[in-house]
């Protein structure tokens, strides 16, 4: 029984996993590279807690459903949750720390989110996101900048082929209001059916509504309204709703700016795109590539969310889903693994002083150095195998006063070199 319990403790709960050795190093390197891109665009780091008060993510905010959150209580009886989404906490921070700021605020982050959803069978419930939020700017230029930033991040990650699909949350919302949908549960059901492209389900809902024939037609066609710029012109001919037309025209103008960035070939449009987050008010987007069915990046405009915390401010954000991006890069054989840079110094006990001096010398030159006393029960071949397992680049072996055995793990070579040569 004790052995069974110990074995169970070696495993992680469903939906989370350990990341170690070269995979962890690769993930950190990818995050660092993308973080540099955000910095080049002028975004500054912010860190928010891994758990917050439940009300930060309540249904009124338009974020994840309560049943999908990990909830617990503090000593005072307050309900806390592991953050399922990082945008609301940053909106809270903007309202608290930048309340009087009227010019643009650029914030970026790297953090984990947690979603307790039983439908995520086989999928991670804890994922790492790298993102950026641009607050106090409602311009179409801000929309374009965030799209360009998303594309630049994906290019810098190593992806060769991907597409950023763009929609507009206000397009759907304007049609829903025109059709007389007011019940949130009914709207949510309609939203899910459209997202799943279940035309029969959509038809079942709208046939019970008293609405114009043209409006019913656009609801039935909305999941088909995706493609290149031409689809926007087609969609504009299907509706006379001023808000819906305005949303389409904004997307047309956005495309023109993306041409100025030189990124127009990376974008397409999907007016049937709907997000699980109801706080989006304008453009929404998702980036897809080969090797994973889920989006590797998401984002959108949320002009009312910051106001719920006391600061009226338009905003738009993006999030790169690091775990999905790594999966796609790996399956496309584009994942760049870090080079083996560590040097392992193995020494016999009588040469400890020389080994410590050598290690200190290397570390002062910013060379990663591992210092290890030799084990008489192990052969040199054992250390070579160890170095390969641990992704160590080379071994220096000290067993005399005058020279060092130098082993290049990658090349598989060994040679002797004078001790003084390394201390110069």
Secondary structure by P-SEA (a helix, b strand, c coil): caaaaaaaaacccccbbbbcaaaaaaaaaaaaaaaaaaaaabbbbbbbbcccccccccccccccccccccccccccbbbbbccccaaaaaaaaaaacccccccbbbbbbbbbbbbbcccccccccbbbbbbccccccccaaaaaaaaaaaaaaaaaacccbbbbbbbbaaaaaaaaaaaccccaaaaaaaaaaaaacaaaaaaaaaaaccccaaaaaaaaacccccccaaaaaaaaaacccaaaaaaaaaaaaaaaaaaaacccccbbbbccccccccccccccccccccccccccccccccccccccccccccccccccaaaaaaaaaaaacccccccccbbbbbbcccaaaaaaaaaaaaaaaccbbbbbcccccccaaaaaaaaaaacccbbbbbccccbbbbbbcccccccccccccccc
